[in-house]
Amino acid sequence: MLTLERARELNGTMVTEDHLILHAMNVSYAMGAMAEHFGADKEHWEAVGFLHDYDYEKYPEEHLQHTEKELLAEGVDPEDVRAIMSHGYGILNDVEPVTDMEKSLFTVDELTGIIQACARMRPNGISDLEVKSFMKKFKDKRFAAKCDRALINQGCEMLGMDVKDVAAICIEGMRAHAEELGLTGTGAE
C-alpha cells in the first residue's frame, strides 16, 4: 500500500513547479477528508491524491501516458496506480472510477481548484469559508473558469453525493492545513 512518504518521494522525482506541488497537497488533504468520510485509510488516500499528477509537469500533452508503467515499475500497488489512472476517465483514458477512492479522486481533483480560489479571495482564507459561499462561486462559471464543473458534477453523481456535501468535506480537510496551503487569507498576511 502506498504511503504518503513514498508518494512524496516519487512525486519529487517528476514534479518541481510550486503550483503543481500545491495542487498535489490540496488534492491530498481533500482525499484524506474523503477517506475519513468513507471510513477508509486516511494516509493511503492522501498518498494516492498526492501522486495523482505524477507525469503532468514533464508530459502535459501526454498526461497519464507516462504513469501506469512507470509507477508499477517503482513498486506502486496496481490498485493505487489504477486509482490514479481513473482521474483521467472520459478525458485522457477509459479507466472508469469504480471504488470510493477512485470516484473521490476523479471529483476532488477539479473541486479543490475552486475551493482554493474561493479561499484565496477571503480576508480569513479558508478558516471561515462556508459551503454557501463556495456554492455561489461554483455556480459562477466565470470564477475559476478552468475548473470543470461538469466533471465535478459527474464525480458527485458517481459518489451518490451532492456537490455541497463533497465540498464541505474537502473544505474541512483543506482547512486543517490552511497555513501549509497558503489559505490563511488576505488579511492574515
CYANA upper distance limits for C-alpha pairs under 8 A (distance plus 0.5 A):
  1 MET  CA     44 HIS  CA      7.57
  1 MET  CA     76 VAL  CA      7.92
  1 MET  CA     77 ASP  CA      6.54
  1 MET  CA     80 ASP  CA      8.13
  2 LEU  CA      6 ARG  CA      7.07
  2 LEU  CA      7 ALA  CA      7.26
  2 LEU  CA     44 HIS  CA      6.53
  2 LEU  CA     47 ALA  CA      6.79
  2 LEU  CA     48 VAL  CA      7.63
  2 LEU  CA     76 VAL  CA      6.88
  2 LEU  CA     77 ASP  CA      7.33
  2 LEU  CA     80 ASP  CA      7.63
  3 THR  CA      7 ALA  CA      6.66
  3 THR  CA     43 GLU  CA      7.22
  3 THR  CA     44 HIS  CA      6.32
  3 THR  CA     47 ALA  CA      6.14
  4 LEU  CA      8 ARG  CA      6.62
  4 LEU  CA     43 GLU  CA      6.71
  4 LEU  CA     44 HIS  CA      7.31
  4 LEU  CA     46 GLU  CA      7.05
  4 LEU  CA     47 ALA  CA      4.74
  4 LEU  CA     48 VAL  CA      8.40
  4 LEU  CA     50 PHE  CA      8.09
  5 GLU  CA      9 GLU  CA      6.71
  5 GLU  CA     47 ALA  CA      8.20
  6 ARG  CA     10 LEU  CA      6.61
  6 ARG  CA     47 ALA  CA      8.30
  7 ALA  CA     11 ASN  CA      6.44
  7 ALA  CA     47 ALA  CA      5.87
  7 ALA  CA     48 VAL  CA      7.63
  7 ALA  CA     50 PHE  CA      6.93
  7 ALA  CA     51 LEU  CA      6.00
  8 ARG  CA     12 GLY  CA      6.38
  8 ARG  CA     47 ALA  CA      8.19
  8 ARG  CA     50 PHE  CA      7.52
  8 ARG  CA     51 LEU  CA      7.67
  9 GLU  CA     13 THR  CA      7.29
 10 LEU  CA     14 MET  CA      7.73
 10 LEU  CA     51 LEU  CA      8.03
 10 LEU  CA     54 TYR  CA      8.32
 11 ASN  CA     15 VAL  CA      6.18
 11 ASN  CA     50 PHE  CA      8.19
 11 ASN  CA     51 LEU  CA      6.29
 11 ASN  CA     54 TYR  CA      6.11
 12 GLY  CA     16 THR  CA      7.24
 14 MET  CA     54 TYR  CA      6.91
 14 MET  CA     55 ASP  CA      7.05
 14 MET  CA     57 GLU  CA      7.58
 14 MET  CA     58 LYS  CA      7.45
 15 VAL  CA     20 LEU  CA      7.50
 15 VAL  CA     21 ILE  CA      7.36
 15 VAL  CA     54 TYR  CA      7.43
 15 VAL  CA     55 ASP  CA      8.24
 15 VAL  CA     56 TYR  CA      8.44
 15 VAL  CA     57 GLU  CA      6.48
 15 VAL  CA     58 LYS  CA      8.26
 16 THR  CA     20 LEU  CA      8.03
 16 THR  CA     21 ILE  CA      7.57
 16 THR  CA     57 GLU  CA      8.38
 17 GLU  CA     21 ILE  CA      6.86
 17 GLU  CA     57 GLU  CA      8.07
 18 ASP  CA     22 LEU  CA      6.56
 19 HIS  CA     23 HIS  CA      6.64
 20 LEU  CA     24 ALA  CA      6.65
 20 LEU  CA     57 GLU  CA      8.13
 21 ILE  CA     25 MET  CA      6.80
 22 LEU  CA     26 ASN  CA      6.68
 22 LEU  CA    181 LEU  CA      7.11
 23 HIS  CA     27 VAL  CA      6.65
 23 HIS  CA    112 THR  CA      8.48
 23 HIS  CA    113 GLY  CA      8.21
 24 ALA  CA     28 SER  CA      6.44
 24 ALA  CA     49 GLY  CA      7.15
 24 ALA  CA     50 PHE  CA      5.06
 24 ALA  CA     51 LEU  CA      7.35
 24 ALA  CA     52 HIS  CA      7.84
 24 ALA  CA     53 ASP  CA      7.79
 25 MET  CA     29 TYR  CA      6.64
 25 MET  CA     49 GLY  CA      8.36
 25 MET  CA     50 PHE  CA      6.40
 25 MET  CA    181 LEU  CA      7.81
 26 ASN  CA     30 ALA  CA      6.70
 26 ASN  CA    112 THR  CA      6.76
 26 ASN  CA    116 GLN  CA      8.47
 26 ASN  CA    174 MET  CA      6.96
 26 ASN  CA    181 LEU  CA      7.52
 27 VAL  CA     31 MET  CA      6.45
 27 VAL  CA     46 GLU  CA      8.17
 27 VAL  CA     49 GLY  CA      5.83
 27 VAL  CA     50 PHE  CA      6.91
 27 VAL  CA    105 LEU  CA      8.24
 27 VAL  CA    108 VAL  CA      6.92
 27 VAL  CA    109 ASP  CA      6.39
 27 VAL  CA    112 THR  CA      6.84
 28 SER  CA     32 GLY  CA      6.75
 28 SER  CA     45 TRP  CA      7.76
 28 SER  CA     46 GLU  CA      4.74
 28 SER  CA     47 ALA  CA      7.01
 28 SER  CA     48 VAL  CA      7.75
 28 SER  CA     49 GLY  CA      4.76
 28 SER  CA     50 PHE  CA      5.19
 29 TYR  CA     33 ALA  CA      6.90
 29 TYR  CA     46 GLU  CA      6.52
 29 TYR  CA     49 GLY  CA      8.32
 29 TYR  CA    170 CYS  CA      8.08
 29 TYR  CA    173 GLY  CA      5.88
 29 TYR  CA    174 MET  CA      6.03
 29 TYR  CA    177 HIS  CA      8.22
 30 ALA  CA     34 MET  CA      6.78
 30 ALA  CA     46 GLU  CA      8.20
 30 ALA  CA    108 VAL  CA      7.26
 30 ALA  CA    112 THR  CA      7.80
 30 ALA  CA    169 ILE  CA      7.85
 30 ALA  CA    170 CYS  CA      5.00
 30 ALA  CA    171 ILE  CA      7.83
 30 ALA  CA    173 GLY  CA      5.62
 30 ALA  CA    174 MET  CA      6.45
 31 MET  CA     35 ALA  CA      6.59
 31 MET  CA     42 LYS  CA      8.09
 31 MET  CA     45 TRP  CA      6.08
 31 MET  CA     46 GLU  CA      5.84
 31 MET  CA     49 GLY  CA      6.46
 31 MET  CA    101 MET  CA      8.45
 31 MET  CA    104 SER  CA      7.42
 31 MET  CA    105 LEU  CA      7.26
 31 MET  CA    108 VAL  CA      7.78
 31 MET  CA    170 CYS  CA      7.99
 31 MET  CA    173 GLY  CA      8.37
 32 GLY  CA     36 GLU  CA      6.88
 32 GLY  CA     41 ASP  CA      8.48
 32 GLY  CA     42 LYS  CA      5.09
 32 GLY  CA     43 GLU  CA      6.94
 32 GLY  CA     44 HIS  CA      8.46
 32 GLY  CA     45 TRP  CA      6.13
 32 GLY  CA     46 GLU  CA      5.37
 32 GLY  CA    173 GLY  CA      7.25
 33 ALA  CA     37 HIS  CA      6.81
 33 ALA  CA     42 LYS  CA      7.64
 33 ALA  CA    169 ILE  CA      6.48
 33 ALA  CA    170 CYS  CA      6.60
 33 ALA  CA    172 GLU  CA      7.72
 33 ALA  CA    173 GLY  CA      5.30
 34 MET  CA     38 PHE  CA      6.81
 34 MET  CA     42 LYS  CA      8.50
 34 MET  CA    104 SER  CA      7.36
 34 MET  CA    166 VAL  CA      8.45
 34 MET  CA    169 ILE  CA      7.01
 34 MET  CA    170 CYS  CA      7.54
 35 ALA  CA     39 GLY  CA      6.41
 35 ALA  CA     40 ALA  CA      5.20
 35 ALA  CA     41 ASP  CA      6.54
 35 ALA  CA     42 LYS  CA      5.57
 35 ALA  CA     45 TRP  CA      6.68
 35 ALA  CA    101 MET  CA      7.90
 36 GLU  CA     40 ALA  CA      6.37
 36 GLU  CA     41 ASP  CA      7.78
 36 GLU  CA     42 LYS  CA      6.53
 37 HIS  CA    169 ILE  CA      8.08
 38 PHE  CA    100 ASP  CA      8.08
 40 ALA  CA     45 TRP  CA      8.40
 41 ASP  CA     45 TRP  CA      6.92
 42 LYS  CA     46 GLU  CA      6.62
 43 GLU  CA     47 ALA  CA      6.55
 44 HIS  CA     48 VAL  CA      6.94
 45 TRP  CA     49 GLY  CA      6.62
 45 TRP  CA    101 MET  CA      7.36
 46 GLU  CA     50 PHE  CA      6.52
 47 ALA  CA     51 LEU  CA      6.80
 48 VAL  CA     52 HIS  CA      6.56
 48 VAL  CA     80 ASP  CA      6.98
 48 VAL  CA     83 ALA  CA      7.96
 48 VAL  CA     84 ILE  CA      7.14
 49 GLY  CA     84 ILE  CA      8.24
 49 GLY  CA    105 LEU  CA      7.12
 51 LEU  CA     84 ILE  CA      8.01
 52 HIS  CA     84 ILE  CA      5.53
 52 HIS  CA     85 MET  CA      8.27
 52 HIS  CA     87 HIS  CA      8.25
 53 ASP  CA     57 GLU  CA      8.42
 53 ASP  CA     63 HIS  CA      8.29
 53 ASP  CA     64 LEU  CA      8.16
 53 ASP  CA     84 ILE  CA      8.43
 54 TYR  CA     64 LEU  CA      8.43
 54 TYR  CA     67 THR  CA      7.11
 55 ASP  CA     59 TYR  CA      6.29
 55 ASP  CA     60 PRO  CA      7.99
 55 ASP  CA     63 HIS  CA      6.56
 55 ASP  CA     64 LEU  CA      6.80
 55 ASP  CA     65 GLN  CA      8.34
 55 ASP  CA     66 HIS  CA      6.33
 55 ASP  CA     67 THR  CA      6.50
 56 TYR  CA     60 PRO  CA      5.22
 56 TYR  CA     62 GLU  CA      8.19
 56 TYR  CA     63 HIS  CA      5.65
 56 TYR  CA     64 LEU  CA      7.77
 59 TYR  CA     63 HIS  CA      6.11
 59 TYR  CA     66 HIS  CA      8.06
 62 GLU  CA     66 HIS  CA      7.90
 63 HIS  CA     92 LEU  CA      7.86
 64 LEU  CA     68 GLU  CA      7.72
 64 LEU  CA     85 MET  CA      7.00
 64 LEU  CA     88 GLY  CA      7.92
 64 LEU  CA     92 LEU  CA      7.79
 66 HIS  CA     70 GLU  CA      6.89
 67 THR  CA     71 LEU  CA      6.29
 67 THR  CA     81 VAL  CA      8.35
 67 THR  CA     85 MET  CA      8.17
 68 GLU  CA     72 LEU  CA      6.59
 68 GLU  CA     81 VAL  CA      6.56
 68 GLU  CA     82 ARG  CA      8.18
 68 GLU  CA     85 MET  CA      7.63
 69 LYS  CA     73 ALA  CA      6.61
 70 GLU  CA     74 GLU  CA      6.91
 71 LEU  CA     75 GLY  CA      7.00
 71 LEU  CA     76 VAL  CA      5.98
 71 LEU  CA     81 VAL  CA      7.30
 72 LEU  CA     76 VAL  CA      5.62
 72 LEU  CA     77 ASP  CA      7.32
 72 LEU  CA     78 PRO  CA      7.08
 72 LEU  CA     81 VAL  CA      7.61
 76 VAL  CA     80 ASP  CA      7.29
 76 VAL  CA     81 VAL  CA      7.15
 77 ASP  CA     81 VAL  CA      6.86
 78 PRO  CA     82 ARG  CA      6.55
 79 GLU  CA     83 ALA  CA      6.71
 80 ASP  CA     84 ILE  CA      6.83
 81 VAL  CA     85 MET  CA      6.65
 82 ARG  CA     86 SER  CA      6.57
 82 ARG  CA     95 VAL  CA      8.01
 83 ALA  CA     87 HIS  CA      7.52
 83 ALA  CA     97 PRO  CA      7.69
 83 ALA  CA    101 MET  CA      7.41
 83 ALA  CA    102 GLU  CA      5.35
 83 ALA  CA    105 LEU  CA      8.09
 84 ILE  CA    102 GLU  CA      7.93
 84 ILE  CA    105 LEU  CA      8.20
 85 MET  CA     89 TYR  CA      8.12
 85 MET  CA     93 ASN  CA      8.29
 85 MET  CA     95 VAL  CA      6.93
 86 SER  CA     93 ASN  CA      8.25
 86 SER  CA     94 ASP  CA      8.20
 86 SER  CA     95 VAL  CA      5.33
 86 SER  CA     96 GLU  CA      6.14
 86 SER  CA     97 PRO  CA      5.74
 86 SER  CA    102 GLU  CA      6.68
 86 SER  CA    106 PHE  CA      7.30
 87 HIS  CA     97 PRO  CA      7.79
 87 HIS  CA    102 GLU  CA      7.48
 87 HIS  CA    103 LYS  CA      8.39
 87 HIS  CA    105 LEU  CA      6.51
 87 HIS  CA    106 PHE  CA      4.76
 87 HIS  CA    107 THR  CA      8.44
 87 HIS  CA    109 ASP  CA      8.13
 88 GLY  CA     92 LEU  CA      5.45
 88 GLY  CA     93 ASN  CA      6.24
 88 GLY  CA     94 ASP  CA      8.20
 88 GLY  CA     95 VAL  CA      7.83
 88 GLY  CA    106 PHE  CA      7.83
 89 TYR  CA     93 ASN  CA      5.72
 89 TYR  CA     94 ASP  CA      5.68
 89 TYR  CA     95 VAL  CA      5.87
 89 TYR  CA     96 GLU  CA      6.05
 89 TYR  CA     97 PRO  CA      7.68
 89 TYR  CA    106 PHE  CA      8.24
 90 GLY  CA     94 ASP  CA      6.27
 90 GLY  CA     95 VAL  CA      8.45
 90 GLY  CA     96 GLU  CA      8.37
 97 PRO  CA    102 GLU  CA      5.30
 97 PRO  CA    103 LYS  CA      5.59
 97 PRO  CA    106 PHE  CA      7.72
 98 VAL  CA    102 GLU  CA      6.69
 98 VAL  CA    103 LYS  CA      6.90
 99 THR  CA    103 LYS  CA      6.66
100 ASP  CA    104 SER  CA      6.42
100 ASP  CA    159 LEU  CA      7.48
101 MET  CA    105 LEU  CA      6.68
102 GLU  CA    106 PHE  CA      6.67
103 LYS  CA    107 THR  CA      6.76
103 LYS  CA    155 GLY  CA      6.53
103 LYS  CA    156 CYS  CA      8.49
103 LYS  CA    158 MET  CA      6.88
103 LYS  CA    159 LEU  CA      6.68
104 SER  CA    108 VAL  CA      6.46
104 SER  CA    155 GLY  CA      7.66
104 SER  CA    159 LEU  CA      7.72
105 LEU  CA    109 ASP  CA      6.38
106 PHE  CA    110 GLU  CA      8.35
106 PHE  CA    151 LEU  CA      8.47
106 PHE  CA    152 ILE  CA      8.26
106 PHE  CA    155 GLY  CA      6.53
107 THR  CA    111 LEU  CA      6.88
107 THR  CA    151 LEU  CA      7.47
107 THR  CA    152 ILE  CA      5.50
107 THR  CA    153 ASN  CA      8.26
107 THR  CA    154 GLN  CA      8.15
107 THR  CA    155 GLY  CA      5.05
107 THR  CA    156 CYS  CA      6.97
108 VAL  CA    112 THR  CA      6.15
108 VAL  CA    152 ILE  CA      7.81
108 VAL  CA    170 CYS  CA      8.07
109 ASP  CA    113 GLY  CA      7.86
110 GLU  CA    114 ILE  CA      7.69
110 GLU  CA    147 CYS  CA      5.92
110 GLU  CA    148 ASP  CA      6.80
110 GLU  CA    149 ARG  CA      8.23
110 GLU  CA    151 LEU  CA      8.08
110 GLU  CA    152 ILE  CA      6.96
111 LEU  CA    115 ILE  CA      6.96
111 LEU  CA    147 CYS  CA      7.72
111 LEU  CA    149 ARG  CA      8.45
111 LEU  CA    152 ILE  CA      6.80
111 LEU  CA    167 ALA  CA      7.78
112 THR  CA    116 GLN  CA      6.44
112 THR  CA    170 CYS  CA      7.80
113 GLY  CA    117 ALA  CA      6.71
113 GLY  CA    144 ALA  CA      7.84
113 GLY  CA    147 CYS  CA      6.91
114 ILE  CA    118 CYS  CA      6.61
114 ILE  CA    134 PHE  CA      8.45
114 ILE  CA    137 LYS  CA      8.26
114 ILE  CA    138 PHE  CA      7.52
114 ILE  CA    143 PHE  CA      8.44
114 ILE  CA    144 ALA  CA      6.37
114 ILE  CA    147 CYS  CA      7.14
115 ILE  CA    119 ALA  CA      6.64
115 ILE  CA    134 PHE  CA      7.35
115 ILE  CA    167 ALA  CA      8.28
115 ILE  CA    171 ILE  CA      7.39
116 GLN  CA    120 ARG  CA      6.62
116 GLN  CA    126 ILE  CA      8.49
116 GLN  CA    183 LEU  CA      7.75
117 ALA  CA    121 MET  CA      7.20
117 ALA  CA    144 ALA  CA      7.10
118 CYS  CA    122 ARG  CA      7.43
118 CYS  CA    125 GLY  CA      8.49
118 CYS  CA    126 ILE  CA      8.41
118 CYS  CA    129 LEU  CA      8.39
118 CYS  CA    134 PHE  CA      7.14
118 CYS  CA    137 LYS  CA      7.67
119 ALA  CA    124 ASN  CA      8.37
119 ALA  CA    125 GLY  CA      4.96
119 ALA  CA    126 ILE  CA      5.15
119 ALA  CA    129 LEU  CA      7.10
119 ALA  CA    183 LEU  CA      6.47
119 ALA  CA    184 THR  CA      8.47
119 ALA  CA    185 GLY  CA      7.34
120 ARG  CA    125 GLY  CA      6.17
120 ARG  CA    126 ILE  CA      8.11
120 ARG  CA    183 LEU  CA      6.38
120 ARG  CA    184 THR  CA      8.40
120 ARG  CA    185 GLY  CA      6.47
120 ARG  CA    186 THR  CA      7.49
121 MET  CA    125 GLY  CA      7.42
121 MET  CA    185 GLY  CA      7.63
121 MET  CA    186 THR  CA      7.34
122 ARG  CA    126 ILE  CA      7.97
122 ARG  CA    129 LEU  CA      8.44
122 ARG  CA    185 GLY  CA      6.05
122 ARG  CA    186 THR  CA      6.67
122 ARG  CA    187 GLY  CA      8.49
123 PRO  CA    185 GLY  CA      5.21
123 PRO  CA    186 THR  CA      5.04
123 PRO  CA    187 GLY  CA      5.07
123 PRO  CA    188 ALA  CA      7.49
124 ASN  CA    128 ASP  CA      6.86
124 ASN  CA    184 THR  CA      6.40
124 ASN  CA    185 GLY  CA      4.80
124 ASN  CA    186 THR  CA      7.14
124 ASN  CA    187 GLY  CA      6.80
124 ASN  CA    188 ALA  CA      7.10
125 GLY  CA    129 LEU  CA      7.45
125 GLY  CA    178 ALA  CA      8.35
125 GLY  CA    183 LEU  CA      5.51
125 GLY  CA    184 THR  CA      5.04
125 GLY  CA    185 GLY  CA      3.93
125 GLY  CA    186 THR  CA      7.24
126 ILE  CA    171 ILE  CA      7.87
126 ILE  CA    174 MET  CA      8.38
126 ILE  CA    175 ARG  CA      6.25
126 ILE  CA    178 ALA  CA      7.14
126 ILE  CA    183 LEU  CA      6.20
126 ILE  CA    184 THR  CA      6.86
126 ILE  CA    185 GLY  CA      7.50
127 SER  CA    175 ARG  CA      6.58
127 SER  CA    178 ALA  CA      7.91
127 SER  CA    184 THR  CA      7.38
129 LEU  CA    133 SER  CA      7.25
129 LEU  CA    134 PHE  CA      7.71
129 LEU  CA    171 ILE  CA      8.19
130 GLU  CA    134 PHE  CA      6.90
130 GLU  CA    168 ALA  CA      8.32
131 VAL  CA    135 MET  CA      6.51
131 VAL  CA    164 LYS  CA      6.75
131 VAL  CA    167 ALA  CA      7.28
131 VAL  CA    168 ALA  CA      6.39
132 LYS  CA    136 LYS  CA      7.01
133 SER  CA    137 LYS  CA      7.17
134 PHE  CA    138 PHE  CA      6.53
134 PHE  CA    167 ALA  CA      8.37
135 MET  CA    139 LYS  CA      6.59
135 MET  CA    164 LYS  CA      7.35
136 LYS  CA    140 ASP  CA      7.02
137 LYS  CA    141 LYS  CA      8.27
137 LYS  CA    143 PHE  CA      6.68
138 PHE  CA    143 PHE  CA      7.91
138 PHE  CA    149 ARG  CA      8.04
141 LYS  CA    145 ALA  CA      6.20
141 LYS  CA    149 ARG  CA      8.46
148 ASP  CA    152 ILE  CA      7.02
149 ARG  CA    153 ASN  CA      6.60
150 ALA  CA    154 GLN  CA      6.54
151 LEU  CA    155 GLY  CA      6.63
152 ILE  CA    156 CYS  CA      6.67
152 ILE  CA    163 VAL  CA      8.08
153 ASN  CA    157 GLU  CA      6.66
153 ASN  CA    163 VAL  CA      7.20
154 GLN  CA    158 MET  CA      6.81
155 GLY  CA    159 LEU  CA      6.76
156 CYS  CA    160 GLY  CA      6.50
156 CYS  CA    161 MET  CA      5.69
156 CYS  CA    162 ASP  CA      6.52
156 CYS  CA    163 VAL  CA      6.47
156 CYS  CA    166 VAL  CA      7.83
157 GLU  CA    161 MET  CA      6.69
157 GLU  CA    162 ASP  CA      7.97
161 MET  CA    165 ASP  CA      7.10
161 MET  CA    166 VAL  CA      7.28
162 ASP  CA    166 VAL  CA      7.00
163 VAL  CA    167 ALA  CA      6.46
164 LYS  CA    168 ALA  CA      6.54
165 ASP  CA    169 ILE  CA      6.95
166 VAL  CA    170 CYS  CA      6.76
167 ALA  CA    171 ILE  CA      6.42
168 ALA  CA    172 GLU  CA      6.78
169 ILE  CA    173 GLY  CA      6.79
170 CYS  CA    174 MET  CA      6.59
171 ILE  CA    175 ARG  CA      6.30
172 GLU  CA    176 ALA  CA      7.02
173 GLY  CA    177 HIS  CA      7.96
174 MET  CA    178 ALA  CA      6.77
174 MET  CA    181 LEU  CA      8.25
175 ARG  CA    183 LEU  CA      8.44
177 HIS  CA    181 LEU  CA      6.66
178 ALA  CA    182 GLY  CA      6.52
178 ALA  CA    183 LEU  CA      5.24
178 ALA  CA    184 THR  CA      6.05
179 GLU  CA    183 LEU  CA      6.47
179 GLU  CA    184 THR  CA      6.17
184 THR  CA    188 ALA  CA      6.69
184 THR  CA    189 GLU  CA      8.08
185 GLY  CA    189 GLU  CA      7.48
